[in-house]
Structure formats: structure tokens, C-alpha cells
Amino acid sequence: MPLLRSAFIALSQNSLLRRFVERSAPGRRMSARFVAGFRIEDAMTAATALHQQGFSVTLDHLGESVSTAVQARQAAQIYHWLLDAIAPSGLHANVSLKLTQMGIDLDPALALELVTALVRHAADAGNFVRVDMEGTQYTQATIDLVRRLHAAPENRGHVGIVIQAYLRRSADDIAGLLQDGIRIRLCKGAYKEPPSLAFPDKKEVDASYIALMKTLLKSGVFHGIATHDPAMIAATKDFARAERISPSAFEFQMLYGIRRDLQRSLAQEGYGVRVYVPFGDEWYPYFMRRLAERPANVLFLARNLLRR
């Protein structure tokens, strides 16, 4: 499994294969299932359809590691347009972005400037910005930026973060973030990291996920439990029932196009479900990292192409 994980991470960075897959007919079919088109209008259409089924959504314009400040500003502008489109729509929708898409590799001050403006826009609109977590070289910078923005009284409750359960540091990171009342999206993790930084064994990752989930649910802050793993979902439901934590105190978060049957089932049971809706033409790295999270997903995703 570690070799397969490494292989998918390497494939996600292969520019030649990326160009071929993105232009191929099978690639287009794959993207149509797991990515909600290429334009803001496509994303809003998908969000509206999900809203009509009782789901909340997070909209993510795919992209990362921009090479110029102009590209970073263009990426930020798309999010401003998204926030403007959401405001009058009546949708339960927010946005999710990456710091490398906002130019942190070029200039951390640029990323801070762009994300600050977006969080202020979201706060003014009564909305929310989730800052995604990337590889461990960005973990501390991401936490520091989110805590800095959240500390401004006008931003409180309008900016959140993602924490990856496979990182050994995550328990300490969550403890600090909860002191500030910051909303967290808990996922397992999708980047290649050394065993010194991340648990290499699935059982250890699962144990970490469950322990962190329990901390989040007992915190009194509204968090997102992001997983398609039935065992993690069952553990969350069991813990919430045992602790008499209302289903309205948290939400499950799942990916667009994956386990739609499970999404519907959770919603019918009375749990909040937020669907992560990616759009844009930069879908290939996103998709390959979904496979890297758990290489067994190769067969799982293949079956999902035929499932409703």
C-alpha cells in the first residue's frame, strides 16, 4: 500500500500524463463524475441541485502552486465572484481555497493579503471561508494564518481550517485551534509524508481520526467530519449518541460524486451533510490525491462510475 500511495502522489505531479488524461475521453468522463464542470455557472448549477436534495455545499475552484502574482490574484477574484454568486442564491454554500493557489510560495504577504480580503468579503456576506491544508511544509503557516485572521473580531466564525488525522502533530494543533474557537474540517490526509511526521499504518490513522473526532464533537464548536469510510461514520454516530450530542452540532462532509447513496442515507437520518464541490480544469492533481488517500479507492471509484 505505501508503494501504491507513493505512485499516485508521483502521478499527480506528472505533467505529461496530466495533459494526456485531461484531454482523453475517459478522463473527461471521470471529471464529469467527480468535478462539477469548469465554470462558476457549472458549480452553481451543481450546488443548486444538491441544495434541492437537502445538502449544504462547499465550492472549491481547483488549482494550486501558482507561478505568478497575477495568477494568484486571478484565483482570488474567482472566489470573490463565487461569494457574490452565493449571496443572493439562498444556498447553504461556502468556499474552500488553498494557500499555494493564493501565492504563498511566491510571497507569504501576498497570500495573507488575498485571503484577508476574501475572509472580510465572506464576513460581510454572512458566509465562511475554509482554508485547505496541503503538505506538511505548509502546515504551520496555514495554522498561523487562520489563527491570525480569526483573531480579528469581525472575522470570528467566518474562517476555518482543515486538519489531517494522519499527522502526528494534529492532536496538539487541534488543541490550539479549539482555544480560539476555530471551526475544523477533519480528514484523513492525502499527501506523501515520512513516518516521522505521519502515521504510516491505516489502523493508526483510523485510531487518530476517531480520537480527534471525539475531541471535536465535545468542543462545542461546529465542525465538519469529512469521510466516506463507513467505520469512521459509524464511530462518529455512536459517539454522538453516547454523549447526547445533537446531530445539528456537527456535519458530515463528503466529496462530489462519491457515495451519493451514503450522502442521501445520512441526510435522511437527520444528519447535516455538506458536499465538497470542486470545479475548474485543474482536476487531475485533485483526483490523483483522492486515490492516494487510499489506493483501494481505485476499485471503489471505478464501481462508483456505475452507481447512482
C-alpha positions, -999 to 999 in steps of 0.1 A, spaced: 0 0 0 27 26 8 42 19 -27 8 25 -44 3 56 -23 37 69 -34 29 60 -70 -3 80 -70 14 110 -55 41 108 -81 14 105 -109 -4 136 -95 28 156 -103 34 141 -138 27 169 -163 28 147 -194 3 122 -181 -18 150 -168 -21 166 -202 -30 132 -218 -56 123 -192 -73 157 -191 -77 156 -229 -87 119 -232 -123 107 -234 -121 85 -203 -105 115 -184 -134 137 -194 -159 111 -183 -141 108 -150 -140 146 -145 -177 148 -153 -185 125 -124 -162 139 -98 -158 176 -109 -188 199 -114 -177 214 -147 -152 242 -154 -171 275 -148 -187 292 -119 -220 287 -136 -214 249 -136 -205 249 -99 -236 270 -90 -258 246 -111 -244 216 -92 -248 234 -59 -284 242 -66 -292 206 -75 -275 195 -42 -294 221 -22 -327 208 -36 -317 174 -22 -311 188 12 -274 191 12 -251 220 20 -221 226 -2 -185 239 -2 -173 253 -35 -137 249 -45 -121 263 -76 -94 237 -83 -58 250 -85 -26 252 -65 10 263 -67 6 294 -89 37 307 -105 30 344 -107 13 370 -85 -11 377 -114 -23 341 -113 -28 343 -75 -49 375 -79 -69 359 -107 -76 329 -84 -87 351 -56 -110 371 -79 -128 338 -88 -136 333 -51 -149 369 -48 -172 361 -77 -183 329 -60 -191 347 -28 -211 373 -48 -230 345 -66 -238 326 -34 -251 357 -15 -285 361 -34 -289 324 -42 -303 311 -9 -279 282 -10 -262 268 21 -228 272 5 -194 284 14 -159 283 -2 -127 264 2 -92 275 -10 -55 266 -9 -27 289 1 -5 278 -27 -33 290 -50 -31 324 -33 6 327 -39 22 317 -6 52 302 -23 58 335 -41 52 358 -12 35 350 21 24 386 24 6 383 -9 -13 352 3 -22 370 36 -35 400 16 -56 379 -7 -71 356 19 -77 385 43 -98 403 16 -117 371 10 -125 364 46 -137 400 50 -159 396 20 -173 364 34 -179 380 68 -197 409 52 -219 385 33 -225 363 64 -205 335 48 -174 314 55 -140 306 40 -123 273 46 -85 273 42 -75 238 30 -45 220 44 -17 210 20 16 192 26 35 195 59 57 222 46 26 244 48 10 231 80 23 257 104 20 286 80 -16 276 74 -25 274 111 -7 307 118 -26 325 90 -60 311 100 -55 320 137 -43 355 128 -74 361 106 -98 345 131 -84 367 159 -100 398 143 -134 402 159 -151 409 126 -138 376 112 -147 353 141 -167 324 129 -161 332 92 -128 314 86 -119 278 93 -92 252 86 -86 216 77 -67 192 99 -53 158 87 -57 129 111 -26 111 97 -2 137 110 13 130 144 11 167 154 -27 170 148 -38 165 183 -17 194 195 -28 215 165 -65 209 173 -60 218 209 -46 252 200 -72 259 173 -100 250 197 -87 275 222 -96 301 196 -130 285 187 -119 278 151 -141 255 130 -122 225 118 -127 201 89 -113 167 99 -100 145 71 -75 116 70 -49 132 48 -38 130 12 -1 139 8 31 118 10 48 123 43 76 105 61 67 81 90 83 106 114 55 131 106 26 109 96 12 76 108 21 50 80 -4 24 90 -42 26 83 -51 13 117 -31 41 133 -47 67 110 -81 54 119 -74 55 156 -61 90 153 -92 100 133 -116 86 159 -97 102 188 -97 136 171 -133 133 161 -143 128 197 -123 159 207 -140 180 181 -176 168 189 -171 176 226 -157 210 219 -190 228 215 -177 243 181 -194 233 149 -170 211 129 -170 190 97 -163 153 99 -150 146 64 -150 109 55 -165 83 32 -153 55 55 -183 36 69 -163 27 100 -155 63 108 -191 74 101 -204 47 125 -179 57 152 -190 93 149 -227 85 151 -221 61 180 -201 86 200 -226 114 194 -254 92 206 -235 81 237 -225 117 246 -260 130 237 -245 154 211 -272 166 187 -268 158 150 -272 196 145 -239 202 164 -217 190 136 -219 179 100 -206 151 78 -186 162 47 -182 142 16 -169 146 -19 -190 154 -50 -198 123 -70 -187 98 -44 -211 76 -24 -241 96 -32 -262 68 -18 -244 72 16 -249 110 14 -286 106 9 -288 80 37 -271 103 62 -294 132 53 -324 110 56 -313 100 91 -312 137 101 -275 144 99 -262 175 82 -243 166 50 -220 191 32 -208 181 -3 -174 194 -14 -179 206 -50 -147 211 -70 -148 228 -104 -123 240 -129 -99 225 -154 -72 217 -128 -89 185 -117 -62 159 -124 -40 165 -93 -71 166 -71 -83 133 -84 -50 115 -81 -47 126 -44 -81 111 -38 -67 78 -50 -35 83 -29 -56 87 3 -64 51 0 -53 31 -30 -82 7 -26 -103 36 -39 -92 26 -74 -118 -1 -75 -141 19 -53 -141 48 -77 -144 25 -107 -176 10 -92 -189 45 -85 -188 53 -121 -217 29 -125 -235 37 -92 -261 64 -86 
